């Protein structure tokens, strides 16, 4: 049976055909030309690339020891006798009456014991100071926010993370360009040449983190990365005392797609770094094969700070190991308007100066 092949323009995705006048494949829409032999070799490479294959195995995880009845949600503070209520994911908290730190050692069905924990390196005072420095470093924050916002809550929280290790084979095809410009007495010209570039290789990744708590925004957690796994120790509940901690509620299987995406992007970036001599390099197609994939479960230290300004809540996060700080801030329209006004004046003055200089020539 005959096989139907459709050639499409890599630039605008329109159908392309052989153009006798130029002896090349040509796109009738964007006028791009393609060498026939180059397109053939490109098809051979793309057709030989296998589909993505990701497979992960568990490594070293074990069940929490069962020391309380299943479904138990209410605990009694041994310090004051007050009731402590936690949800199904709470692993460490504080007594709401006497502020006594407690670790909830009871097991809930199907929850795994963490393999590792990175203990907090930075304390509450340092977190508060980092918030002040972060706010003061931003030019367009309203002055009233700096003076009137108040810290509603600051919590040291152990956030559950799934960590993935993998050895992979990767193949990536890139669209690379070289841009050249010239001019004559009438026109300025810009020429863009496109090239198909292929790279493949094998590489290893360790401790790719994926946030395992649904209530923690992934973008917020990824913004305070990286965590340095060299400080990780075997899990002990003692590290949780005095801090809050949640067990994961996003399982390993649910976390795998995010891990796959991070592996794929990293592999493309690594192979792209081997391509030089071009104006731009853009991935077009890629294939990633996980040869060995393992997962483990760890708790990472994060400071969460909440402030209120004019009725709006602002949340900040700080890496409890490295001190990296992130969060959204209000913007002063007056300050922003003043900046653009000053910029406009500067551009106008520059244009006037250029005009005067041209007038002297």
N, C-alpha and C positions, 0 to 999 in steps of 0.2 A: 504494500500500500504506500502511495506517495505521501511524503511529509510536507506539510505546508509551513513555510517560514515567512514570518513578517519582520521586515527590517524597519525600525523606527529611529527617528533622529534623536540622539542622546541629549540634545539641547532643548528641543521644543516638543518632543514626543510625537511629531507628525510622521506619516509614512514617507520613506525616502526611496528613491529608485536610481537605477543606473542612468547617467546622463552621457550619451555618446559624444557630445561636443567637448566634454572635459575629461572623458574616460575615467570618471569617478562616480561614486554614489553622491547624489546631491539632494538636499532638502528644498522643495519648491516654496517653502514658507519663510525660512530664515536664511536661505542661500548657503548654508553650511555644506562643505564638501568633505567626503570621507573616502579614504583609500580602500579599495575593495579587499585587498589582501589583509589590511589591518582589521577590517570588520570580520573577516573570516576567522582570523586568529582569536579575536575577542570572543566570538561565539563559542569557539572550542574551549576556551578557558572558562567561560561562564557555565557552559553545559557540563563541564567536568566538576564543578563545585558541588559537593553534596549539600543537602539541606542541613539547617542548624540542628544540632543534637546536644541536649543538655540532660544530664542524669546525675543526681546527687545522692550520697549515702550518709547516714547518720554515723557519727564518730564520738564515742565516749560519753553519751548522755545517759542518764538514769532517772528513775522516778523519785519524786520527793518521798521521804519516809512518812508514813501515815501515823500521826500521833493524835489526831482529833477525828471526830465523826465527820463523815462527808456532808457537805452542805452547810457546815457551821460558818456563821458570818459574824457572830457576836462574841467578843472576848472581854474578860474582866481584868482591869488594870491591877497588877500586883502591888502597886504603890499606893493608890487611893481607893481602889474598889470600884471605880467608875467603869461604865460600859464603853467598849471600843468597838465600833461597827466598821467593818471593811467590806468592799465588794469582792467578787469572786477572784479578782486578780491582785488584790492587795497582799503584799508580802512583808512590808515594814511600814510603820506609821508612828504617830504619837498619840498619847492620851489627850483627848480634848479638854480634860479637867485639870490635870497636873502637869501636862506637857512631857510626861515620861515617855522616852522612846521605847518602842516595843517591836519585836520581830514576830510575825505570825508564822509559827512553824507548822501549822496544819496543812495537810495536803488536800488539794481539790482534784477531782477526777481528770486524768489525762494530762496533767501539768508536769513538765520535766524540770528536774533540778538543774540549775545553771552549771556549766562546766567551769567557767572562769568569771572573775570579777576584776575590774580595774578600780582600785580604791580611790576615793576623792583625794586629790592633792591640794586643792584650793578650798579655803573655808568661806563662811558666810560674809565675813568682813571684806575679804578680797573680792567677792562677787558684787557687793554693794559699791565698792570703790571702782570696779570695772564699769558698772552702770554709769556712774558719774562721769568717768573719763570718756565713755562712749558717747554720751549725750553732749558733753562739752566740745567734742571733736567735730560735731556736725554743724556746718555753717548756717543752715536754713531752719534749724529748730527754733520755735518761738521762745523768746526770752522768758515768758511766763511759764512755759513748760519746765524750763530749767529750775525755776524758783518755786513753782507752785505744785508740780506733780509730786505725789506722795507714793511711797512704796507700800502697796496693799499687802503683798505676800512675797516671800522668798522661800523657796523650798529646794533642798538638796535631794535630787531624785535619781535613783538607779533605774535607768531605762533598759528594758530588755532588747537585745540585738541578736539576730541570727548572723553567724559568721561563716563564710563559705571559702573553702580552699579548692583550687582547681589547677590541673595541667590541661592545656588546650592546644589544639592545632587551629590556625586561623588563615583564611585566604581573603584578601580584599582587592577589589578593583577600584581604581580611582580615576576621576576626571581631573586631569592636571592642565593648567593653562600657562602660557607665556604671553605677556602683554608687551607690545612695543609701540612707541609713539614717534611721530615726526610731523613736520609741517613744511609747507611751501608758501609762496607769496599769497595764496588765496585761502588755503584750508589747513586745519589741524587734523591729523590722521591718527587713529588708534587701531592697531591690529591685535586680535586675540587668536592665538593658535591653541587648539585643544589636543591633548594627548591621552591615550589610554595607558595607565600604569598599573601593573599588577604586583602584589607582594604576598608572600606567605611565610609562615614561621610558626614555631611553637614557643610557648611561654607559660609561666606559672604565676598564679595569684594566691595570696594568702590573706585571710581575715577580711574578706569583702563584707562590709557591714550592711545589714538591712534591718531597719527599725521594726521591732516586733510588738509595738504598742499602738493600737488603732487611734488612741486619743492624742498621740504625739504627732504633729504634722511632719511628714517625711522630709519636706524641703527645709524645715527648721533644723531637724536633726542632721541632715546632710551638710548644712551650712556651717556647723561647728566642727565638722571633721577636719583633719584626721584625729583619731585616737591612736596612741602608741601602744601596741599590744605587748611590748617588752615589759610593761609594768603590770601586766595581768598576772593574777595568782589564782591558784585553785580556790573554788568557791567555798566560803564559809559564811554562815549567817551572821557572824560577829561583825563583818564589814557593813552590814545593813543598819546596825544600831545607831540611832540618832539621825537617820535619814529616812526618806520615803522610798519605797520600792514597789514595783508592779511586776507580776509575772506576765509573760507574753499572752496576748489574746489574738495575735496574728501568727498562725502556725508556720512551720517550716515550708510546707507545701505551698501555702499562700505567698510566702516570701520568695520562692524560687524565681518567678518571672522577673522580679525586680533585680535579683542577683544576676540572672541571665543578661538582662539589659545592661547592667554595669560592666559585666565581663565583655560583652560585645563592643560597647563604646570604648572601653579601655584598650581592647585588642586593636580596633580600628585606629585609635590615636597612636598606639605604639608603632604599628606598621607605617602609619602616615609620617612619623618622625624620621623614617629611613629614606623618605623621598625628598630630594633637594634639587635646586636649580629651576624651580617653577614659581610663577607668581601666585598660584593658588593650587591647593590639592583638596579635592572633595570626594569622600567615599560614595561610590555608586552601588556596589553590590558587595556583600560579605558573607562568609560562611564560617561558623565557629563550631568546633567539635570538642566537647569536654571529654577528656580521656580518663581523668580521675577527678571525682568531685566529692567533697566531704563537707559536712556542716557541723557546727557546734553552737552552743548557746552561752551567751555571756551577758553580764550586766555592766553598763558603762555609766560613769558619773556625769550628771548634768545639773547645773543650777538653773532653776526657772524663776524668773522675777516678773511680777505683774505690777504695773502702775496705772493710775487713773488720771486723765487730764480732760477737763470739760466734759465729763460724763462718758468718755471713751476709754476702754481698757486697752492697754498696750502690753504685749508679752515679749519678753526677752529670754534668751537662752545663753548659757556660758558653759563651755567645755570644762568640766570639773577637774580635768587632768592638765590641760594645756593653757586654759584661760581664754581661748578664742571666744569672742563675744559677737552676738548677732541679734537683731530685732528691728521692728519697724518703728518709725518716729513720725510725729506730726510735722508738717511743713508750714512755715510762716509765709503767707502770700505776699506780705509786705517786703520781707527780705528777698524773696525770689523775684518779685517785681523790680526791686532796687538793683539786683544783680544784672537783670537783663537790660534795664535802663542804662546802667553804667557800661555794659558791654556794647550797647547800641551807640552810645556817645563815643566810646573808644574806636569803634569801627568807622564812625562818621569822621572822626578826627584823622584817622589813618587814611581814609579815602581822600580827604581834603589835602593832606600832606602829599599824597601821591600825585594828585592833580597839579599841585603847585610845582612839584619837581618835574613833572612832564612838561609843564609850561616853560620851564627854564631850558629844556633841551632844544 
